[in-house]
Amino acid sequence: MKRTFPLIIAAVAGYVMVVAYFMPALQQVREDAEEWFNILAAIAMILGGASILGMHLRKVSDRRAGWGFSVVTLLGFLVTLYVGLFKVGVPPMPEYPDRAWTGEYIAQGSALWWSFEYIIYPITATMFALLAFYVASAAFRAFRAKNLEAMLLLGTAFVILLGRSYAGTLLTGWYAEEYPNLTLPGLTDMIMGVFNTAGQRAVMIGIALGIAATSLKILLGIDRSYLGSRNG
């Protein structure tokens, strides 16, 4: 039953969600299933938090390599959890001035808002700023014109880079009125609007087919990876 019962639950829930999408009479069942999904997601978040605590506490206790980063992770997790749950610094709503917990948990001026505004957002911006240098380094290695495909990639990247900057307008602006589509900005718009869009749609169609195939495997009990590696 440890394997059969979860398979039955997954199959029944999946079939109900699919059938309810096409049958209005089962819409209430679908909505109830979605509510249960939210409840299970909340429980999963609690289990995930407990797992993070246990893993990093063991790392700190054993003094394994990088245990200092685990200390920072634990402190950040516990402080954020505390100020979020207890709404530290949250001003009350104007309708209920005598009830401190009535305000929005991330209202401006609260401790959680302060942590997002002055810690998380700057750290995120710094991380993506550093990623720009890694992207530039990877592009330099990838755009070496060793063959025809690499030359096409290099030429396309060069056109889009110039077309998205003022340099493209400056270099090709003298014939923009007669041949607007042949300017660097015009070529950039054509590449992004035609070739790039076609590629994105092909990728999305492939993803949709993959999702459908994986869903059928789960509903039919062929894919059992969610039961653990030993039950695959």
C-alpha positions in Angstrom: 0.0 0.0 0.0 3.0 2.3 0.4 3.2 2.4 -3.4 -0.3 1.7 -4.5 -2.2 4.2 -2.4 -0.1 7.3 -3.5 -0.5 6.1 -7.1 -4.2 6.0 -6.8 -4.4 9.4 -5.2 -2.2 11.0 -7.9 -4.2 9.3 -10.7 -7.7 10.2 -9.3 -6.7 13.8 -8.5 -5.2 14.2 -12.0 -8.1 12.8 -13.8 -10.6 14.8 -11.8 -8.7 18.1 -12.6 -8.6 17.2 -16.3 -12.3 16.2 -16.6 -13.4 19.1 -14.4 -11.8 21.5 -16.9 -14.3 20.3 -19.6 -17.3 19.7 -17.4 -18.9 22.7 -15.6 -20.7 20.3 -13.2 -17.4 19.4 -11.6 -16.1 23.0 -11.2 -16.7 22.9 -7.5 -14.7 19.7 -7.1 -11.9 21.4 -9.1 -12.0 24.4 -6.8 -12.0 22.2 -3.7 -8.9 20.4 -5.1 -7.1 23.6 -5.7 -7.8 24.7 -2.1 -6.4 21.4 -0.9 -3.3 22.0 -3.1 -2.8 25.4 -1.3 -3.1 23.6 2.1 -0.6 21.0 1.1 1.8 23.6 -0.3 1.7 25.4 3.0 2.5 22.2 4.8 5.3 21.5 2.3 6.7 25.0 3.1 6.8 24.1 6.8 8.5 20.8 6.1 11.0 22.6 3.8 11.8 25.1 6.5 12.3 22.4 9.1 14.6 20.6 6.6 16.7 23.8 6.1 17.0 24.2 9.8 18.0 20.6 10.4 20.6 20.5 7.6 22.3 23.8 8.5 22.2 23.0 12.2 24.0 19.7 11.6 26.6 21.5 9.4 27.3 24.1 12.2 27.4 21.4 14.9 29.9 19.3 12.9 32.0 22.3 11.9 32.0 21.2 8.3 33.4 23.3 5.5 31.4 26.5 5.0 29.6 26.3 8.3 29.9 30.1 8.7 27.6 30.5 5.7 25.1 28.2 7.4 25.1 30.4 10.5 24.3 33.4 8.3 21.6 31.4 6.6 20.0 30.4 9.9 20.1 33.9 11.3 18.5 35.3 8.1 15.9 32.6 8.0 14.9 32.9 11.7 14.9 36.8 11.7 12.8 37.0 8.6 10.4 34.4 9.9 10.0 36.2 13.2 9.4 39.7 11.7 7.0 38.3 9.1 4.9 36.2 11.5 4.6 38.7 14.2 4.4 41.8 11.9 7.2 43.7 13.6 6.8 47.4 13.0 3.6 47.1 10.9 1.4 50.1 11.4 -2.3 49.3 12.1 -5.0 50.0 9.6 -6.8 53.4 9.9 -10.1 51.7 10.5 -8.7 49.8 13.5 -6.0 52.1 15.1 -6.1 50.1 18.3 -5.3 46.8 16.7 -1.6 46.5 15.8 -1.9 43.3 13.7 -4.5 44.7 11.2 -1.9 46.3 8.9 -0.4 44.7 5.9 2.6 42.5 6.8 4.9 44.1 4.3 3.6 47.7 4.8 6.1 50.5 4.3 8.1 51.1 7.5 7.8 47.6 8.8 10.8 45.4 9.6 10.0 43.0 6.8 9.6 45.9 4.3 13.0 47.3 5.5 14.7 43.9 5.0 13.4 43.7 1.5 14.1 47.3 0.6 17.6 47.6 2.1 18.9 44.0 2.1 17.3 41.7 -0.4 16.8 44.1 -3.3 20.4 45.5 -3.1 21.8 41.9 -2.9 19.6 40.8 -5.9 20.8 43.8 -7.9 24.4 43.1 -7.0 24.0 39.5 -8.1 22.5 40.3 -11.4 25.1 43.0 -12.0 27.8 40.4 -11.5 26.0 38.0 -13.9 26.4 40.6 -16.6 30.2 40.1 -16.5 29.8 36.3 -16.6 27.5 36.6 -19.6 30.0 38.9 -21.3 32.8 36.4 -20.7 30.7 33.4 -21.9 29.6 35.4 -25.0 33.3 36.1 -25.8 34.1 32.4 -25.8 30.9 31.4 -27.6 31.0 34.0 -30.4 34.3 32.9 -31.9 33.7 32.5 -35.6 35.0 29.0 -36.0 32.3 27.8 -38.5 29.3 29.0 -40.3 26.9 28.6 -37.4 29.2 30.5 -35.1 29.5 33.3 -37.7 25.7 33.6 -37.9 25.5 33.7 -34.2 28.2 36.4 -33.9 26.7 38.5 -36.7 23.2 38.3 -35.2 24.5 39.2 -31.7 26.5 42.1 -33.2 23.4 43.5 -35.1 21.2 43.3 -32.0 23.8 44.8 -29.8 24.2 47.8 -32.0 20.5 48.0 -32.8 19.6 48.3 -29.2 22.0 51.1 -28.6 22.3 54.7 -29.9 25.3 53.6 -32.0 22.9 51.7 -34.4 20.8 54.8 -35.0 23.8 57.0 -35.4 25.5 54.6 -38.0 22.4 53.9 -40.1 20.2 56.9 -39.5 21.3 58.6 -42.8 19.1 56.2 -44.9 16.4 55.5 -42.3 13.7 57.4 -44.2 14.2 55.5 -47.4 14.9 52.0 -46.0 13.8 51.9 -42.4 13.8 48.1 -42.3 17.4 47.9 -43.3 18.7 50.1 -40.5 20.3 48.4 -37.5 17.3 49.1 -35.3 15.0 47.9 -38.0 17.0 44.7 -38.4 16.9 44.2 -34.7 13.2 44.5 -34.5 12.8 42.0 -37.4 15.1 39.5 -35.8 13.4 39.8 -32.4 9.9 39.9 -33.8 10.2 37.2 -36.4 13.1 34.8 -35.8 13.2 35.1 -32.0 9.5 34.8 -31.7 9.4 31.7 -33.9 12.1 30.1 -31.8 10.4 30.9 -28.6 7.1 29.5 -29.9 8.9 26.3 -30.9 10.4 26.0 -27.5 7.0 26.6 -25.8 5.4 24.0 -28.0 8.1 21.5 -27.1 7.6 22.3 -23.4 3.9 21.8 -23.7 4.3 18.4 -25.3 6.8 17.4 -22.6 4.4 18.5 -19.9 1.5 16.5 -21.5 3.7 13.4 -21.9 5.0 13.6 -18.3 1.4 14.2 -17.0 0.2 11.1 -18.9 3.0 9.0 -17.4 2.1 10.1 -13.9 -1.6 9.5 -14.4 -1.0 6.1 -15.8 1.5 5.2 -13.1 4.4 4.8 -15.4 6.4 7.6 -13.9 6.8 7.0 -10.1 9.7 9.3 -9.4 7.7 11.3 -6.8 7.6 8.1 -4.7 11.4 8.1 -4.3 14.3 6.7 -6.2 13.7 3.2 -5.0 10.2 3.2 -6.4 11.0 4.7 -9.9 
